[in-house]
Amino acid sequence: MPKSWEPSTVEQTLYEGWVKSGYFTADVASKKPPFSMVLPPPNVTGQLHMGHALDHTIMDVMARRKRMQGFEVLWLPGMDHAGIATQTKVEKQLKDETGQDRYDLGREAFVNKVWDWKHEYGDKITNQMRLIGDSLDWSRERFTMDDGLSRAVQTIFKELFDRGMIYRANRLVNWSPVLQTAISDIEVKYEDVDGELVSIRYGSLNDDEPHVIVATTRVETMLGDVAVAVHPDDERYTDLIGTELPHPFLADRTMVVVADDYVDPEFGTGAVKITPAHDPNDFELGRRHDLPMPTIMDATGKIADTGTQFDGMDRFEARVKVREALAEQGRIVKEVRPYVHSVGHSERSGEPVEPRLSLQWFVKVEQLAKMAGDAVREGDMVIHPQSQEPRWFDWVDDMHDWTISRQLWWGHRIPIWYGPEGEIVCVGPDDEAPTGDGWTQDPDVLDTWFSSALWPFSTMGWPAQTEDLKRFYPTSVLVTGYDILFFWVARMMMFGTFVATIAAEKGEELGSGPAMENGRPVPPFKDVFLHGLVRDAQGRKMSKSLGNGIDPLDWVERFGADALRFTLARGANPGSDLPLGEDAAQSSRNFATKLYNATKFAMMNGAYVGELPARDTLTDADRWILDRLETVRAEVDSAMDRYEFAKAHEALYHFAWDEVCDWYLEMTKSDFPFNLEEATAAQLERAASTRLVLGRVLETLLRMLHPSMPFVTETLWKALVNGSDVIDSESLVVSQWPDASMTNGGVPTDEDAARRMAFVEKLVTEVRRFRNDQGVKPSQRVPARIDFAAVDLVAQEDMVRSLARLEQPADDFVATASIELRLGDTTLTVDLDTSGTVDIAAERKRLEKDLATQQKELETAQKKLANENFLAKAPEAVVQKIRTRQEVAEQEVARITARLEGLPKQ
């Protein structure tokens, strides 16, 4: 083995070897039980970020463990065509390189250019997945616009259209004036913006005549006002309800005063301006009252078709000009004041989104959303953690019809054709599109989420009943962040249960079994595991503006892929955000080094993997570590099955570092003879037994760590098992996941051995603490007299003396110091001769300094706890923290005082 662990020298060679060996390729003909997952498809324009890395680490841990447990694992990769993001990127490239826009090229040529871009640059993120070790089945990689998925999109669109579940209508949508398209809710990011609140007087300028005052932050939208709404029980406006007020700029329009419970009479003036075509709440109120809905902006966000002097102005310019014109009329009441409010911005182009009435295609979601909700209510699909269920029901139980059309060129074009006589024809994948004069296809494309909603089954060949679909669908589990529970998971559930309903109507199976179970459609996955967001070390969301983002590939380069993965797995609590800093990555890198050095030490001392000796021939230390290995194995299995990855990896970390490396490895040193020629037969037998136990512990530990740390574990495992006659696997990737037969044989835990080892740890720890307090050098051996028989540790005497650096006392031994500690029901006294090993004057000076520090700490804590104001106002957690500080300080004062009193007089 090399002197040290250098991940960059082995990781990619190992990975490509695994891929070439076909370890990640699922065998559809296998008799093993199936386990399948689909990778949430990253955008083709994207690059790996920490959210991806967390997502992928969790899935890879699951895939690798299931593979080792004997499942036929399909982890299916792919990418999303990312309509808006990709088109925007290619348009920018086109503009930068040629000065042209897409309209200069025309639709067909532009789409071909996007395909060229995809072929040239679209593999960046998949290459990054390889760098972090994703065990994906690359032979089945899919793309949301490949031929198979295009067929699936057309099929489900026609099924929905023919059932009246897809329709076209004028509705309010999120509109991006820069991109000139509708965008989805998930592509809208809300930011606090410094604006101004403008109060407008509608009606007469005479206080004695009918008028109302309304306030707005978007004063330009008053050009689209058609009404003023008040609460029906608001007596201030009772006489005005049903009357009409003139519009300040439009002679041909009046604004009716309507009564609606939507209005809060306690907020502001209790009157609200209504612009149905440019505000979602106003739109719904407008529908209730059958109000006209004039659109006042064009697709670029400029005022249009109002017949006023503001036409042609950008909306932000108009905001100023309209306010000035209203002021000239005397309609601005109060002083315009600054107002900070939350405004939706386009995630892709950055500008404020404009709510806009637009002719779009929609999916009726009532029936689909109900099936998605019922699947969770009935337990057909389980959300982990369960605490996320209320968010699920809040969404699916109150879902609005889904806008699926986008005014783009890159994407699945809507399969609708319009005829010269107003005909509308939906064309399925096996239909011939109508031809002839006057026939045109709808210019819009489908929302990217439409195709990705088909991902679990379209990637396996649906609508055909392929062998992959029969073998691996429904999928076993979906892993994703809680932040897209609504936008992606809900849509997959809606379409998944819909295709199951279609199959049931046709009397067909869907995937591996019936399309319906217990009268309900089978969902596309059985479990949904939702992890949290990755945040910085201070708990802040990572963002470009804060400059606190972390590039996972930077960590791979600096610390290794194993360190990145273990850091993420160790922090992956269900539904909880993960604060992340560089210290965590360095800790994981140190852990990999610790494993490497431990295995190297074991092999240098002859550790190997073979049949374990009979249990009754093992030492207490051997039985204890094997029992602990089994306990941890069971804990890890239980936690993994419950998707508690953080708990599992925390247990592995502390077992490996604290118990195997810090204790058992040190314990074994006394079992290996320094001089083999002088060793007795019993010592040689003891050493041989220890080598087998040590080899078994490390080999089993490497198996359990392999899913999260595949590279270092594979390297160490191959070195450790080289030549072993009990290992039948060529790689950890396809080795068996540990069970009780590999640990302690499934026998009951040896409680006596565990008790004695606990005594050893406590005894050695206390002696080491004493030595440190006394300033005894770590290498200095100290004579000590201990009654090992009193606490049943006779067999452990050599081990204790070796670990605590204590030597046998001479016949004329005189103790200069002693330690008392409680071991079980017995108080054990350790007498030591520290004469000549301690600089008494220096030690007294050091202890006095430490005593002063602790006395000051105690005094500070006591003062705070004596302050009644502090106790009354401080949170209980803060008070408890101060109490704990006081207790620790008291103990330290007592301990240091005792040490000072125990020092020899000078």
Buried (B, 14 or more C-beta within 10 A) or exposed (E): EEEEBEBEEBBBEBBEEBBEEEBBBBEBEEEBEBBBBBBBBBBBBBBBBBBBBBBBBBBBBBBBBBBBBEBBBBBBBBBBBBBBBBBBBBBEBBEEEEEEEBEEBEEEEBBEBBBEBBEEBBEBBBEBBBBBBBBBBBEBBBBBBBEBBBBBBBBBBBBBBEEEBBEBEEBBBBBBBBBBBBBBEBBBEEEEBEBBBBBBBBBEEEEEEBBBBBBBBBBBBBBBBBBBBBBBEBEEBEEBBEBBBEBBBBEEBEBBBBBBEBBEBEEBBBBBBBBBBBBBBBBBBBEEBEBEBBBBBBBEBBBBEBEBEBBEBBBEBBBEBBBEBBEEEEBBBEEBEEBEEEBBBBBBBEBBBBBBBBEBBBBBBEBBBBBBBBBBBEEBBBBBBEEBBEBBEEBBEEBEBBBBBBBBBBBBBBBBBBBEEEEEBBBBBEEEEBEEEEBEBBEBBBBBBBBBBBBBBBBBBBBEBBEBBBBBBBBBBBBBBBBBBBBBBBBBBBBBBBBBBBBBEEEEBBBBEBBBBEEBBBBBBBBBBBBBBBBBEEEEEBEEEEEBEBEBBEBBBBBBBBBBBBBBBBBBBBBBBBBBBBEBBBBBBEBBBBBBBBBBBBBEBBBBBBEBBEEEEBBBBBBBBBBBBBBBBBBBBEBBEBBBBBBBBBBBBEBBBEBBBBBBBBBBBBBBBEEEEEBEEEBEEBBBBBBBBBBBBBBBBBBBBBBBBBBBBBBBBBEBBEEEEEBEEEBBBBBBBBBEEBBBEEEEBBEEBBBBBEBBBBBBEBBBEBBEBBBBEEEEBBBBBBEBEEBBBEEBBEBBBBBBBBEEBEEEEEBBBEBEBEBEEEEBBBBBBBBEBBEBEEBBEBBEEBBEBBBEBBEBBBEBBEEEEBEEEBEEEEBEEBEEBBEBBBEBBEBBBEBBEBBEEE
